[in-house]
Amino acid sequence: MKTLKMSIVMFLSLTSLLVSAQNLGDKKERFDNKYAVVTGKQQLKKDIHQLEVFKKKIIAFEEAFIGHETKRVNLLKADILSDMKREIKQSERKINQNRVELKQSKIELRNSKRELKRTKRNALRRNTVQNRKELRDEKRDTKDDRRDLRDDKRDLETQIARTNRQKEIYKKIKAFNFSNIKASGKRKLMTNSKLLNDFAKTMEADITATKIELKEDFKEMNEDRIERRENLRS
């Protein structure tokens, strides 16, 4: 009898610990989602402003080039290169962040798979309404985590490619010599304008990616809210 009581106490203690761990994990995930939304909004606002300023500098650069204002062209070139360097650093930080998110997605999928196995065993032992509901929920969560992992892999690859393109453009613009604009001709202006506008396109792509991430974060927050309500009702 004493052994049975000890076993029951141990089982209840273990169950309590598992529930507490799950609750802590859920709270952390909610906090991470909210933090991602706040920082994402701030970054989006900053990126949009920086893109507008960068485009104005491209126009000023083209006007100075057409007007053969060598000194102004070189000043604008230095200013634009500084902006490019800043963007490249931001892109490299985003690569690091994407790697962190990818690692976290792998952990979440691994945990979901483990939880799904446990829920399947419970459903086989006791085919109750509650166990069947939990199994459906776990299958859905595992499916979502697989999708998140695929998305994070794609985002990382895209961000790396975008950053490499930015570095390539930066090197080409830096290498151009604008000491004699009159001799440079229209072709050099067109080449540099295209490169600068290509760089601006990478910034636009970055803004689009941030908007998509924000949309996904909002969706996750809403899904978590619905799931919590369902859990409270059950």
Helices and strands as residue ranges (DSSP letters): H 2-66, H 70-125, H 129-175, H 181-233
